[in-house]
Amino acid sequence: MAALAVMLLIAASLAAAAVEGGAAWSFWPPAAGDEPYCLSWRVMVEANNAKNWPTVPPPCVGYVWRYMAWGQYAHDVAAVADQIAAYAAQLAAGDDGLDAWVFDVDDTCLSNLFYYQAKQFGVYDPVAFKKWASKAICPGVPGMAQLFQTLKGRGFRVFILSGRDQQTLASSTAANLAAAGFAGYDRLIMR
């Protein structure tokens, strides 16, 4: 487990270097009094009740980093993927080809965690993000490629949507998806 943590830190450091203008990382957790606030903020974001927030609140950067990088996020994603797979196992895809699932690219299929870590979970920068995405080095979100393959294996069509720019990021996005285990989707739909 310790070796995994070291490998994750090394990979994250390399990815941070790959993001132009990456800020120095802050691994410090929020102050003891900030932890309840950060948990409440995260729940509001997950419930889509925190509107128009441009960045992670500064006291919560350490909290978000720990959540994302130290395993809880991976456990949460795996639990959701397991629930989806269990639900899909109860369904039969019809022969008409009209039964489909839709996946999003960013942070559903491909993780942008290293990009956001390098920017201290700060304000989204479309120019820097485009440079990051064009490198096609986003790792797959754990468990999602397996879910994708499970759904394909059950006869469902799978479409992948992205807000990424078709003209400049189509080939790198398709290559990145394939490298992360998302091959054989029915269509990649981009802006």
PyMOL commands that place a pseudoatom at each C-alpha (Angstrom):
pseudoatom trace, name=CA, resn=MET, resi=1, chain=A, elem=C, hetatm=0, pos=[0.000, 0.000, 0.000]
pseudoatom trace, name=CA, resn=ALA, resi=2, chain=A, elem=C, hetatm=0, pos=[2.851, 2.379, 0.801]
pseudoatom trace, name=CA, resn=ALA, resi=3, chain=A, elem=C, hetatm=0, pos=[4.402, 1.617, -2.593]
pseudoatom trace, name=CA, resn=LEU, resi=4, chain=A, elem=C, hetatm=0, pos=[1.115, 2.522, -4.260]
pseudoatom trace, name=CA, resn=ALA, resi=5, chain=A, elem=C, hetatm=0, pos=[1.030, 5.849, -2.434]
pseudoatom trace, name=CA, resn=VAL, resi=6, chain=A, elem=C, hetatm=0, pos=[4.606, 6.599, -3.506]
pseudoatom trace, name=CA, resn=MET, resi=7, chain=A, elem=C, hetatm=0, pos=[3.808, 5.692, -7.124]
pseudoatom trace, name=CA, resn=LEU, resi=8, chain=A, elem=C, hetatm=0, pos=[0.721, 7.907, -7.024]
pseudoatom trace, name=CA, resn=LEU, resi=9, chain=A, elem=C, hetatm=0, pos=[2.762, 10.828, -5.699]
pseudoatom trace, name=CA, resn=ILE, resi=10, chain=A, elem=C, hetatm=0, pos=[5.421, 10.333, -8.378]
pseudoatom trace, name=CA, resn=ALA, resi=11, chain=A, elem=C, hetatm=0, pos=[2.819, 10.117, -11.153]
pseudoatom trace, name=CA, resn=ALA, resi=12, chain=A, elem=C, hetatm=0, pos=[1.034, 13.168, -9.827]
pseudoatom trace, name=CA, resn=SER, resi=13, chain=A, elem=C, hetatm=0, pos=[4.307, 15.093, -9.674]
pseudoatom trace, name=CA, resn=LEU, resi=14, chain=A, elem=C, hetatm=0, pos=[5.101, 14.192, -13.267]
pseudoatom trace, name=CA, resn=ALA, resi=15, chain=A, elem=C, hetatm=0, pos=[1.622, 15.172, -14.369]
pseudoatom trace, name=CA, resn=ALA, resi=16, chain=A, elem=C, hetatm=0, pos=[1.927, 18.461, -12.517]
pseudoatom trace, name=CA, resn=ALA, resi=17, chain=A, elem=C, hetatm=0, pos=[5.054, 19.193, -14.488]
pseudoatom trace, name=CA, resn=ALA, resi=18, chain=A, elem=C, hetatm=0, pos=[3.114, 18.420, -17.674]
pseudoatom trace, name=CA, resn=VAL, resi=19, chain=A, elem=C, hetatm=0, pos=[0.564, 21.133, -16.933]
pseudoatom trace, name=CA, resn=GLU, resi=20, chain=A, elem=C, hetatm=0, pos=[1.955, 24.469, -17.998]
pseudoatom trace, name=CA, resn=GLY, resi=21, chain=A, elem=C, hetatm=0, pos=[1.912, 27.002, -15.228]
pseudoatom trace, name=CA, resn=GLY, resi=22, chain=A, elem=C, hetatm=0, pos=[1.279, 24.362, -12.572]
pseudoatom trace, name=CA, resn=ALA, resi=23, chain=A, elem=C, hetatm=0, pos=[1.363, 25.752, -9.071]
pseudoatom trace, name=CA, resn=ALA, resi=24, chain=A, elem=C, hetatm=0, pos=[3.372, 24.290, -6.242]
pseudoatom trace, name=CA, resn=TRP, resi=25, chain=A, elem=C, hetatm=0, pos=[1.307, 21.746, -4.378]
pseudoatom trace, name=CA, resn=SER, resi=26, chain=A, elem=C, hetatm=0, pos=[-0.061, 22.247, -0.922]
pseudoatom trace, name=CA, resn=PHE, resi=27, chain=A, elem=C, hetatm=0, pos=[-0.445, 18.938, 0.880]
pseudoatom trace, name=CA, resn=TRP, resi=28, chain=A, elem=C, hetatm=0, pos=[-1.424, 20.526, 4.132]
pseudoatom trace, name=CA, resn=PRO, resi=29, chain=A, elem=C, hetatm=0, pos=[-4.856, 19.525, 5.316]
pseudoatom trace, name=CA, resn=PRO, resi=30, chain=A, elem=C, hetatm=0, pos=[-7.305, 22.230, 6.258]
pseudoatom trace, name=CA, resn=ALA, resi=31, chain=A, elem=C, hetatm=0, pos=[-7.135, 23.515, 9.791]
pseudoatom trace, name=CA, resn=ALA, resi=32, chain=A, elem=C, hetatm=0, pos=[-8.942, 21.341, 12.317]
pseudoatom trace, name=CA, resn=GLY, resi=33, chain=A, elem=C, hetatm=0, pos=[-11.883, 23.725, 12.392]
pseudoatom trace, name=CA, resn=ASP, resi=34, chain=A, elem=C, hetatm=0, pos=[-12.243, 23.687, 8.587]
pseudoatom trace, name=CA, resn=GLU, resi=35, chain=A, elem=C, hetatm=0, pos=[-12.895, 19.947, 8.184]
pseudoatom trace, name=CA, resn=PRO, resi=36, chain=A, elem=C, hetatm=0, pos=[-16.681, 20.123, 8.855]
pseudoatom trace, name=CA, resn=TYR, resi=37, chain=A, elem=C, hetatm=0, pos=[-16.983, 23.106, 6.504]
pseudoatom trace, name=CA, resn=CYS, resi=38, chain=A, elem=C, hetatm=0, pos=[-15.105, 21.253, 3.760]
pseudoatom trace, name=CA, resn=LEU, resi=39, chain=A, elem=C, hetatm=0, pos=[-17.252, 18.150, 4.141]
pseudoatom trace, name=CA, resn=SER, resi=40, chain=A, elem=C, hetatm=0, pos=[-20.391, 20.302, 3.936]
pseudoatom trace, name=CA, resn=TRP, resi=41, chain=A, elem=C, hetatm=0, pos=[-19.019, 22.102, 0.881]
pseudoatom trace, name=CA, resn=ARG, resi=42, chain=A, elem=C, hetatm=0, pos=[-18.259, 18.756, -0.817]
pseudoatom trace, name=CA, resn=VAL, resi=43, chain=A, elem=C, hetatm=0, pos=[-21.783, 17.470, -0.145]
pseudoatom trace, name=CA, resn=MET, resi=44, chain=A, elem=C, hetatm=0, pos=[-23.269, 20.682, -1.595]
pseudoatom trace, name=CA, resn=VAL, resi=45, chain=A, elem=C, hetatm=0, pos=[-21.122, 20.279, -4.723]
pseudoatom trace, name=CA, resn=GLU, resi=46, chain=A, elem=C, hetatm=0, pos=[-22.045, 16.603, -5.109]
pseudoatom trace, name=CA, resn=ALA, resi=47, chain=A, elem=C, hetatm=0, pos=[-25.749, 17.456, -4.744]
pseudoatom trace, name=CA, resn=ASN, resi=48, chain=A, elem=C, hetatm=0, pos=[-25.306, 20.268, -7.283]
pseudoatom trace, name=CA, resn=ASN, resi=49, chain=A, elem=C, hetatm=0, pos=[-26.436, 22.813, -4.702]
pseudoatom trace, name=CA, resn=ALA, resi=50, chain=A, elem=C, hetatm=0, pos=[-23.214, 24.845, -4.715]
pseudoatom trace, name=CA, resn=LYS, resi=51, chain=A, elem=C, hetatm=0, pos=[-23.773, 27.069, -7.728]
pseudoatom trace, name=CA, resn=ASN, resi=52, chain=A, elem=C, hetatm=0, pos=[-21.151, 28.993, -9.675]
pseudoatom trace, name=CA, resn=TRP, resi=53, chain=A, elem=C, hetatm=0, pos=[-18.166, 28.057, -7.573]
pseudoatom trace, name=CA, resn=PRO, resi=54, chain=A, elem=C, hetatm=0, pos=[-15.040, 28.846, -9.609]
pseudoatom trace, name=CA, resn=THR, resi=55, chain=A, elem=C, hetatm=0, pos=[-12.525, 27.081, -7.382]
pseudoatom trace, name=CA, resn=VAL, resi=56, chain=A, elem=C, hetatm=0, pos=[-12.136, 24.877, -4.350]
pseudoatom trace, name=CA, resn=PRO, resi=57, chain=A, elem=C, hetatm=0, pos=[-12.215, 27.126, -1.277]
pseudoatom trace, name=CA, resn=PRO, resi=58, chain=A, elem=C, hetatm=0, pos=[-8.596, 27.640, -0.132]
pseudoatom trace, name=CA, resn=PRO, resi=59, chain=A, elem=C, hetatm=0, pos=[-9.139, 26.020, 3.295]
pseudoatom trace, name=CA, resn=CYS, resi=60, chain=A, elem=C, hetatm=0, pos=[-10.402, 22.877, 1.522]
pseudoatom trace, name=CA, resn=VAL, resi=61, chain=A, elem=C, hetatm=0, pos=[-7.583, 22.229, -0.980]
pseudoatom trace, name=CA, resn=GLY, resi=62, chain=A, elem=C, hetatm=0, pos=[-5.913, 19.727, 1.363]
pseudoatom trace, name=CA, resn=TYR, resi=63, chain=A, elem=C, hetatm=0, pos=[-9.249, 18.092, 2.140]
pseudoatom trace, name=CA, resn=VAL, resi=64, chain=A, elem=C, hetatm=0, pos=[-10.086, 17.696, -1.554]
pseudoatom trace, name=CA, resn=TRP, resi=65, chain=A, elem=C, hetatm=0, pos=[-6.602, 16.411, -2.326]
pseudoatom trace, name=CA, resn=ARG, resi=66, chain=A, elem=C, hetatm=0, pos=[-6.860, 13.772, 0.418]
pseudoatom trace, name=CA, resn=TYR, resi=67, chain=A, elem=C, hetatm=0, pos=[-10.333, 12.743, -0.754]
pseudoatom trace, name=CA, resn=MET, resi=68, chain=A, elem=C, hetatm=0, pos=[-9.272, 12.445, -4.390]
pseudoatom trace, name=CA, resn=ALA, resi=69, chain=A, elem=C, hetatm=0, pos=[-5.779, 10.972, -4.008]
pseudoatom trace, name=CA, resn=TRP, resi=70, chain=A, elem=C, hetatm=0, pos=[-5.849, 8.845, -0.872]
pseudoatom trace, name=CA, resn=GLY, resi=71, chain=A, elem=C, hetatm=0, pos=[-8.475, 6.331, -1.894]
pseudoatom trace, name=CA, resn=GLN, resi=72, chain=A, elem=C, hetatm=0, pos=[-11.912, 7.514, -0.785]
pseudoatom trace, name=CA, resn=TYR, resi=73, chain=A, elem=C, hetatm=0, pos=[-12.784, 8.857, -4.238]
pseudoatom trace, name=CA, resn=ALA, resi=74, chain=A, elem=C, hetatm=0, pos=[-11.784, 5.531, -5.823]
pseudoatom trace, name=CA, resn=HIS, resi=75, chain=A, elem=C, hetatm=0, pos=[-13.963, 3.663, -3.306]
pseudoatom trace, name=CA, resn=ASP, resi=76, chain=A, elem=C, hetatm=0, pos=[-16.906, 5.971, -4.010]
pseudoatom trace, name=CA, resn=VAL, resi=77, chain=A, elem=C, hetatm=0, pos=[-16.547, 5.562, -7.785]
pseudoatom trace, name=CA, resn=ALA, resi=78, chain=A, elem=C, hetatm=0, pos=[-16.247, 1.773, -7.436]
pseudoatom trace, name=CA, resn=ALA, resi=79, chain=A, elem=C, hetatm=0, pos=[-19.418, 1.680, -5.317]
pseudoatom trace, name=CA, resn=VAL, resi=80, chain=A, elem=C, hetatm=0, pos=[-21.332, 3.663, -7.943]
pseudoatom trace, name=CA, resn=ALA, resi=81, chain=A, elem=C, hetatm=0, pos=[-19.972, 1.480, -10.770]
pseudoatom trace, name=CA, resn=ASP, resi=82, chain=A, elem=C, hetatm=0, pos=[-21.023, -1.649, -8.856]
pseudoatom trace, name=CA, resn=GLN, resi=83, chain=A, elem=C, hetatm=0, pos=[-24.548, -0.262, -8.407]
pseudoatom trace, name=CA, resn=ILE, resi=84, chain=A, elem=C, hetatm=0, pos=[-24.802, 0.565, -12.110]
pseudoatom trace, name=CA, resn=ALA, resi=85, chain=A, elem=C, hetatm=0, pos=[-23.533, -2.888, -13.103]
pseudoatom trace, name=CA, resn=ALA, resi=86, chain=A, elem=C, hetatm=0, pos=[-26.032, -4.554, -10.739]
pseudoatom trace, name=CA, resn=TYR, resi=87, chain=A, elem=C, hetatm=0, pos=[-28.864, -2.498, -12.207]
pseudoatom trace, name=CA, resn=ALA, resi=88, chain=A, elem=C, hetatm=0, pos=[-27.754, -3.239, -15.780]
pseudoatom trace, name=CA, resn=ALA, resi=89, chain=A, elem=C, hetatm=0, pos=[-27.602, -6.964, -14.973]
pseudoatom trace, name=CA, resn=GLN, resi=90, chain=A, elem=C, hetatm=0, pos=[-31.380, -6.833, -14.431]
pseudoatom trace, name=CA, resn=LEU, resi=91, chain=A, elem=C, hetatm=0, pos=[-31.965, -5.372, -17.902]
pseudoatom trace, name=CA, resn=ALA, resi=92, chain=A, elem=C, hetatm=0, pos=[-31.970, -7.068, -21.270]
pseudoatom trace, name=CA, resn=ALA, resi=93, chain=A, elem=C, hetatm=0, pos=[-30.860, -5.065, -24.277]
pseudoatom trace, name=CA, resn=GLY, resi=94, chain=A, elem=C, hetatm=0, pos=[-33.376, -5.403, -27.079]
pseudoatom trace, name=CA, resn=ASP, resi=95, chain=A, elem=C, hetatm=0, pos=[-32.480, -6.526, -30.574]
pseudoatom trace, name=CA, resn=ASP, resi=96, chain=A, elem=C, hetatm=0, pos=[-33.508, -3.160, -32.040]
pseudoatom trace, name=CA, resn=GLY, resi=97, chain=A, elem=C, hetatm=0, pos=[-30.243, -1.448, -30.994]
pseudoatom trace, name=CA, resn=LEU, resi=98, chain=A, elem=C, hetatm=0, pos=[-32.087, 1.316, -29.169]
pseudoatom trace, name=CA, resn=ASP, resi=99, chain=A, elem=C, hetatm=0, pos=[-30.928, 0.465, -25.649]
pseudoatom trace, name=CA, resn=ALA, resi=100, chain=A, elem=C, hetatm=0, pos=[-27.978, 2.658, -24.801]
pseudoatom trace, name=CA, resn=TRP, resi=101, chain=A, elem=C, hetatm=0, pos=[-25.862, 4.124, -22.028]
pseudoatom trace, name=CA, resn=VAL, resi=102, chain=A, elem=C, hetatm=0, pos=[-24.125, 7.484, -22.166]
pseudoatom trace, name=CA, resn=PHE, resi=103, chain=A, elem=C, hetatm=0, pos=[-20.758, 8.213, -20.565]
pseudoatom trace, name=CA, resn=ASP, resi=104, chain=A, elem=C, hetatm=0, pos=[-19.069, 11.593, -20.235]
pseudoatom trace, name=CA, resn=VAL, resi=105, chain=A, elem=C, hetatm=0, pos=[-15.359, 11.851, -21.050]
pseudoatom trace, name=CA, resn=ASP, resi=106, chain=A, elem=C, hetatm=0, pos=[-13.982, 14.135, -18.369]
pseudoatom trace, name=CA, resn=ASP, resi=107, chain=A, elem=C, hetatm=0, pos=[-13.937, 12.693, -14.874]
pseudoatom trace, name=CA, resn=THR, resi=108, chain=A, elem=C, hetatm=0, pos=[-16.243, 9.844, -15.833]
pseudoatom trace, name=CA, resn=CYS, resi=109, chain=A, elem=C, hetatm=0, pos=[-14.080, 7.959, -18.347]
pseudoatom trace, name=CA, resn=LEU, resi=110, chain=A, elem=C, hetatm=0, pos=[-10.847, 9.935, -18.084]
pseudoatom trace, name=CA, resn=SER, resi=111, chain=A, elem=C, hetatm=0, pos=[-9.505, 11.472, -14.903]
pseudoatom trace, name=CA, resn=ASN, resi=112, chain=A, elem=C, hetatm=0, pos=[-8.265, 15.046, -14.883]
pseudoatom trace, name=CA, resn=LEU, resi=113, chain=A, elem=C, hetatm=0, pos=[-7.128, 14.769, -11.272]
pseudoatom trace, name=CA, resn=PHE, resi=114, chain=A, elem=C, hetatm=0, pos=[-3.470, 15.437, -12.097]
pseudoatom trace, name=CA, resn=TYR, resi=115, chain=A, elem=C, hetatm=0, pos=[-4.397, 18.563, -14.062]
pseudoatom trace, name=CA, resn=TYR, resi=116, chain=A, elem=C, hetatm=0, pos=[-6.463, 19.935, -11.176]
pseudoatom trace, name=CA, resn=GLN, resi=117, chain=A, elem=C, hetatm=0, pos=[-3.899, 18.943, -8.540]
pseudoatom trace, name=CA, resn=ALA, resi=118, chain=A, elem=C, hetatm=0, pos=[-1.216, 20.836, -10.436]
pseudoatom trace, name=CA, resn=LYS, resi=119, chain=A, elem=C, hetatm=0, pos=[-3.465, 23.893, -10.389]
pseudoatom trace, name=CA, resn=GLN, resi=120, chain=A, elem=C, hetatm=0, pos=[-4.269, 23.505, -6.670]
pseudoatom trace, name=CA, resn=PHE, resi=121, chain=A, elem=C, hetatm=0, pos=[-7.866, 22.715, -7.655]
pseudoatom trace, name=CA, resn=GLY, resi=122, chain=A, elem=C, hetatm=0, pos=[-8.069, 26.329, -8.754]
pseudoatom trace, name=CA, resn=VAL, resi=123, chain=A, elem=C, hetatm=0, pos=[-10.025, 28.130, -11.417]
pseudoatom trace, name=CA, resn=TYR, resi=124, chain=A, elem=C, hetatm=0, pos=[-10.503, 26.232, -14.680]
pseudoatom trace, name=CA, resn=ASP, resi=125, chain=A, elem=C, hetatm=0, pos=[-8.151, 27.519, -17.370]
pseudoatom trace, name=CA, resn=PRO, resi=126, chain=A, elem=C, hetatm=0, pos=[-9.408, 26.501, -20.847]
pseudoatom trace, name=CA, resn=VAL, resi=127, chain=A, elem=C, hetatm=0, pos=[-6.044, 27.108, -22.544]
pseudoatom trace, name=CA, resn=ALA, resi=128, chain=A, elem=C, hetatm=0, pos=[-4.069, 25.062, -20.003]
pseudoatom trace, name=CA, resn=PHE, resi=129, chain=A, elem=C, hetatm=0, pos=[-6.736, 22.348, -20.014]
pseudoatom trace, name=CA, resn=LYS, resi=130, chain=A, elem=C, hetatm=0, pos=[-6.628, 22.084, -23.795]
pseudoatom trace, name=CA, resn=LYS, resi=131, chain=A, elem=C, hetatm=0, pos=[-2.831, 21.639, -23.612]
pseudoatom trace, name=CA, resn=TRP, resi=132, chain=A, elem=C, hetatm=0, pos=[-3.285, 18.983, -20.926]
pseudoatom trace, name=CA, resn=ALA, resi=133, chain=A, elem=C, hetatm=0, pos=[-5.993, 17.089, -22.833]
pseudoatom trace, name=CA, resn=SER, resi=134, chain=A, elem=C, hetatm=0, pos=[-4.050, 17.217, -26.106]
pseudoatom trace, name=CA, resn=LYS, resi=135, chain=A, elem=C, hetatm=0, pos=[-1.258, 15.167, -24.504]
pseudoatom trace, name=CA, resn=ALA, resi=136, chain=A, elem=C, hetatm=0, pos=[-3.660, 12.197, -24.187]
pseudoatom trace, name=CA, resn=ILE, resi=137, chain=A, elem=C, hetatm=0, pos=[-2.170, 11.179, -20.830]
pseudoatom trace, name=CA, resn=CYS, resi=138, chain=A, elem=C, hetatm=0, pos=[-5.311, 11.271, -18.685]
pseudoatom trace, name=CA, resn=PRO, resi=139, chain=A, elem=C, hetatm=0, pos=[-5.598, 8.010, -16.760]
pseudoatom trace, name=CA, resn=GLY, resi=140, chain=A, elem=C, hetatm=0, pos=[-8.898, 6.187, -16.791]
pseudoatom trace, name=CA, resn=VAL, resi=141, chain=A, elem=C, hetatm=0, pos=[-11.230, 6.691, -13.852]
pseudoatom trace, name=CA, resn=PRO, resi=142, chain=A, elem=C, hetatm=0, pos=[-10.872, 3.454, -11.850]
pseudoatom trace, name=CA, resn=GLY, resi=143, chain=A, elem=C, hetatm=0, pos=[-13.656, 0.974, -12.538]
pseudoatom trace, name=CA, resn=MET, resi=144, chain=A, elem=C, hetatm=0, pos=[-15.233, 2.864, -15.426]
pseudoatom trace, name=CA, resn=ALA, resi=145, chain=A, elem=C, hetatm=0, pos=[-13.554, 0.925, -18.265]
pseudoatom trace, name=CA, resn=GLN, resi=146, chain=A, elem=C, hetatm=0, pos=[-14.714, -2.309, -16.649]
pseudoatom trace, name=CA, resn=LEU, resi=147, chain=A, elem=C, hetatm=0, pos=[-18.256, -0.931, -16.381]
pseudoatom trace, name=CA, resn=PHE, resi=148, chain=A, elem=C, hetatm=0, pos=[-18.058, 0.196, -20.016]
pseudoatom trace, name=CA, resn=GLN, resi=149, chain=A, elem=C, hetatm=0, pos=[-16.982, -3.306, -21.113]
pseudoatom trace, name=CA, resn=THR, resi=150, chain=A, elem=C, hetatm=0, pos=[-19.702, -4.912, -18.972]
pseudoatom trace, name=CA, resn=LEU, resi=151, chain=A, elem=C, hetatm=0, pos=[-22.389, -2.794, -20.622]
pseudoatom trace, name=CA, resn=LYS, resi=152, chain=A, elem=C, hetatm=0, pos=[-21.013, -3.472, -24.112]
pseudoatom trace, name=CA, resn=GLY, resi=153, chain=A, elem=C, hetatm=0, pos=[-20.892, -7.187, -23.280]
pseudoatom trace, name=CA, resn=ARG, resi=154, chain=A, elem=C, hetatm=0, pos=[-24.567, -7.120, -22.298]
pseudoatom trace, name=CA, resn=GLY, resi=155, chain=A, elem=C, hetatm=0, pos=[-25.471, -5.799, -25.747]
pseudoatom trace, name=CA, resn=PHE, resi=156, chain=A, elem=C, hetatm=0, pos=[-26.004, -2.140, -24.919]
pseudoatom trace, name=CA, resn=ARG, resi=157, chain=A, elem=C, hetatm=0, pos=[-24.847, 0.612, -27.233]
pseudoatom trace, name=CA, resn=VAL, resi=158, chain=A, elem=C, hetatm=0, pos=[-22.531, 3.067, -25.512]
pseudoatom trace, name=CA, resn=PHE, resi=159, chain=A, elem=C, hetatm=0, pos=[-22.131, 6.692, -26.532]
pseudoatom trace, name=CA, resn=ILE, resi=160, chain=A, elem=C, hetatm=0, pos=[-19.485, 8.979, -25.115]
pseudoatom trace, name=CA, resn=LEU, resi=161, chain=A, elem=C, hetatm=0, pos=[-20.110, 12.715, -24.804]
pseudoatom trace, name=CA, resn=SER, resi=162, chain=A, elem=C, hetatm=0, pos=[-17.617, 15.484, -24.235]
pseudoatom trace, name=CA, resn=GLY, resi=163, chain=A, elem=C, hetatm=0, pos=[-17.568, 19.227, -23.952]
pseudoatom trace, name=CA, resn=ARG, resi=164, chain=A, elem=C, hetatm=0, pos=[-14.085, 19.087, -25.453]
pseudoatom trace, name=CA, resn=ASP, resi=165, chain=A, elem=C, hetatm=0, pos=[-13.508, 20.819, -28.776]
pseudoatom trace, name=CA, resn=GLN, resi=166, chain=A, elem=C, hetatm=0, pos=[-13.956, 18.413, -31.711]
pseudoatom trace, name=CA, resn=GLN, resi=167, chain=A, elem=C, hetatm=0, pos=[-11.625, 20.278, -34.038]
pseudoatom trace, name=CA, resn=THR, resi=168, chain=A, elem=C, hetatm=0, pos=[-8.582, 20.403, -31.769]
pseudoatom trace, name=CA, resn=LEU, resi=169, chain=A, elem=C, hetatm=0, pos=[-9.039, 17.494, -29.352]
pseudoatom trace, name=CA, resn=ALA, resi=170, chain=A, elem=C, hetatm=0, pos=[-10.864, 14.725, -31.257]
pseudoatom trace, name=CA, resn=SER, resi=171, chain=A, elem=C, hetatm=0, pos=[-7.844, 12.590, -32.145]
pseudoatom trace, name=CA, resn=SER, resi=172, chain=A, elem=C, hetatm=0, pos=[-6.094, 12.950, -28.780]
pseudoatom trace, name=CA, resn=THR, resi=173, chain=A, elem=C, hetatm=0, pos=[-9.340, 12.246, -26.910]
pseudoatom trace, name=CA, resn=ALA, resi=174, chain=A, elem=C, hetatm=0, pos=[-10.075, 9.125, -28.987]
pseudoatom trace, name=CA, resn=ALA, resi=175, chain=A, elem=C, hetatm=0, pos=[-6.504, 7.882, -28.490]
pseudoatom trace, name=CA, resn=ASN, resi=176, chain=A, elem=C, hetatm=0, pos=[-6.667, 8.569, -24.756]
pseudoatom trace, name=CA, resn=LEU, resi=177, chain=A, elem=C, hetatm=0, pos=[-10.009, 6.754, -24.453]
pseudoatom trace, name=CA, resn=ALA, resi=178, chain=A, elem=C, hetatm=0, pos=[-8.609, 3.722, -26.294]
pseudoatom trace, name=CA, resn=ALA, resi=179, chain=A, elem=C, hetatm=0, pos=[-5.488, 3.669, -24.106]
pseudoatom trace, name=CA, resn=ALA, resi=180, chain=A, elem=C, hetatm=0, pos=[-7.690, 3.784, -20.994]
pseudoatom trace, name=CA, resn=GLY, resi=181, chain=A, elem=C, hetatm=0, pos=[-9.782, 0.778, -22.114]
pseudoatom trace, name=CA, resn=PHE, resi=182, chain=A, elem=C, hetatm=0, pos=[-12.701, 2.516, -23.813]
pseudoatom trace, name=CA, resn=ALA, resi=183, chain=A, elem=C, hetatm=0, pos=[-12.581, 0.886, -27.232]
pseudoatom trace, name=CA, resn=GLY, resi=184, chain=A, elem=C, hetatm=0, pos=[-15.651, -0.080, -29.226]
pseudoatom trace, name=CA, resn=TYR, resi=185, chain=A, elem=C, hetatm=0, pos=[-18.019, 2.707, -28.228]
pseudoatom trace, name=CA, resn=ASP, resi=186, chain=A, elem=C, hetatm=0, pos=[-20.730, 3.525, -30.726]
pseudoatom trace, name=CA, resn=ARG, resi=187, chain=A, elem=C, hetatm=0, pos=[-19.887, 7.178, -31.103]
pseudoatom trace, name=CA, resn=LEU, resi=188, chain=A, elem=C, hetatm=0, pos=[-17.819, 9.926, -29.516]
pseudoatom trace, name=CA, resn=ILE, resi=189, chain=A, elem=C, hetatm=0, pos=[-19.831, 13.154, -29.604]
pseudoatom trace, name=CA, resn=MET, resi=190, chain=A, elem=C, hetatm=0, pos=[-17.870, 16.361, -29.042]
pseudoatom trace, name=CA, resn=ARG, resi=191, chain=A, elem=C, hetatm=0, pos=[-18.530, 20.105, -29.347]
for i in range(1, 191): cmd.bond("trace and resi %d" % i, "trace and resi %d" % (i + 1))
show_as sticks, trace
zoom trace
